[in-house]
Amino acid sequence: MSKYSIFSLARNAMSYHQNWAAAWRSPEPKQKYDAIIVGGGGHGLATAYYMAKEHGMKNIAVLEKGWIGGGNTGRNTTIVRSNYLWDESAHLYEKSMKLWEGLSQDLNYNVMFSQRGVYNLGHTLQDMRDIQRRVNANRLNGIDGHVVTPQEIKAAIPHINIDQGCRYPIMGASFQPRGGVARHDAVAWGFARGADKYGVDIIQNCEVTSILQENGAVTGVETSRGKIMSPKVGVVVAGHCSVLAEMAGFRMPIESHPLQALVSEPIKPILDTVVMSNAVHGYVSQSDKGDLVIGAGIDSYNGYGQRGSFSGIEHTVSAIVELFPIFSRVRMNRQWGGIVDTTPDACPIIGNAPVKGLYFNCGWGTGGFKATPGSGWVFAHNVATGQPHDLNRPFALDRFVTGHLIDEHGAAGVAH
Ligand SMILES: Cc1cc2nc3c(=O)[nH]c(=O)nc-3n(C[C@H](O)[C@H](O)[C@H](O)COP(=O)(O)OP(=O)(O)OC[C@H]3O[C@@H](n4cnc5c(N)ncnc54)[C@H](O)[C@@H]3O)c2cc1C
């Protein structure tokens, strides 16, 4: 830390932080921009940041209907990994992992990326065959990972239950050492601050209510703060992408579901890695504050309520207690939900929409936090140049017409 930052920290502490400069501006929307990004989650902010940084486009607005990071970005369980099965997704998530590895330096903002490793547990012989196949595929793609035995898991995580007599005995796991967690709010704030420094206008409390078009090309958007014109509009609104697609006159092959998570009271350090299980539908890590951060499977009904059902919580907590019987003594503190946008092949949709100048980035479902920098990076290329980058070309909307699906249910599933 430089002398200047120490003095500045001390000065701000003494003034009860009242003189801290805002980390980004809150400008009034202009009448016209070179590009508009709808959605101020991590992906939208990252898109604007990389458009400015890598493509020199600075006259950009990010329009957010609420507050930045208030959607799934601020509601997720922050697991980051890149060990997806198929080449197309492995390349995209690994691009993201590489960006994560330098992100705090690049943004000059600590996103608290912690590579504490991620275990994906197997509970049946078929789980273990799938895990072995995925690890082999990952290694062919240069992605780290190996298969571990129950004894190796127990040695690394002493509190886990490897008793073979239980309902879902642990038969092994894949382990990706470079996986881990990051601080979700800091990711949104870091990208916002970075984009703002390049001149991007971040406009909160600004809901897009219609997409304006003329002769098959986008001309701008109608918002709760008036009309804003632009020849390029990138839509990155996660669970609300079908709503925005309907405004533009087409249908998205997306279902929006609630997905919930909960945290316990803070406890002393007990778990220094991430444990996930598709079979029991639960995953857990421990935050720096000490809370156990626990995620569930999606609630099966469609909806836009950011809540989720009580039965989902009960199911998840019983699964976690089966994996970690000692956690039955920990009290749960808070629960919340987000709206995840699921596609039929558990892969995102990133690319050109059927309207000229309109681009969509959505369908990340239960697992898009880990992709935040990579998604923003490829989408920035797509919006800036009008053409997909090689990394996002396979994720075009027309794969649901051509049949070139990339089935990642095995690697995505509930397992973020
Ligand atoms: C409980 C839970 C746990 C999860 N756990 C993980 C995990 O561990 N690892 C992982 O990789 N992923 C996880 N995910 C998924 C991950 O959170 C999302 O895929 C990712 O955050 C999506 O980011 P985003 O920027 O696209 O969307 P969001 O952060 O949801 O941002 C979209 C924004 O668009 C705004 N918006 C919507 N409509 C409009 C409009 N009309 N006008 C203007 N703005 C609009 C919304 O207000 C929102 O802020 C989880 C999700 C949930 C809900």
The ligand as an ORCA input file, in Angstrom:
! r2SCAN-3c Opt
* xyz 0 1
  C     -28.980    -18.397     -5.526
  C     -28.063    -18.383     -6.715
  C     -26.840    -19.034     -6.624
  C     -25.960    -19.024     -7.708
  N     -24.721    -19.557     -7.543
  C     -23.811    -19.465     -8.541
  C     -22.496    -19.922     -8.332
  O     -22.131    -20.374     -7.245
  N     -21.612    -19.831     -9.361
  C     -21.984    -19.352    -10.581
  O     -21.155    -19.359    -11.489
  N     -23.221    -18.854    -10.791
  C     -24.150    -18.899     -9.805
  N     -25.412    -18.408     -9.993
  C     -25.786    -17.845    -11.305
  C     -25.257    -16.427    -11.467
  O     -25.623    -15.646    -10.358
  C     -25.811    -15.770    -12.744
  O     -25.685    -16.631    -13.848
  C     -25.042    -14.481    -13.058
  O     -24.851    -13.706    -11.906
  C     -25.800    -13.686    -14.093
  O     -25.223    -12.404    -14.156
  P     -25.896    -11.296    -15.048
  O     -25.073    -10.087    -14.956
  O     -26.175    -11.859    -16.409
  O     -27.355    -11.133    -14.403
  P     -27.878    -10.245    -13.186
  O     -26.851    -10.050    -12.144
  O     -29.188    -10.826    -12.768
  O     -28.081     -8.839    -13.866
  C     -29.161     -8.570    -14.750
  C     -29.648     -7.179    -14.429
  O     -30.604     -6.785    -15.408
  C     -31.498     -5.913    -14.757
  N     -32.725     -5.799    -15.568
  C     -33.678     -6.722    -15.769
  N     -34.647     -6.225    -16.564
  C     -34.265     -4.948    -16.862
  C     -34.869     -3.916    -17.639
  N     -36.036     -4.076    -18.267
  N     -34.205     -2.724    -17.745
  C     -33.005     -2.534    -17.114
  N     -32.416     -3.481    -16.357
  C     -33.043     -4.674    -16.246
  C     -31.741     -6.576    -13.405
  O     -32.235     -5.663    -12.456
  C     -30.336     -7.093    -13.072
  O     -29.617     -6.224    -12.222
  C     -26.335    -18.405     -8.940
  C     -27.570    -17.753     -9.026
  C     -28.429    -17.724     -7.920
  C     -29.734    -17.008     -8.032
*
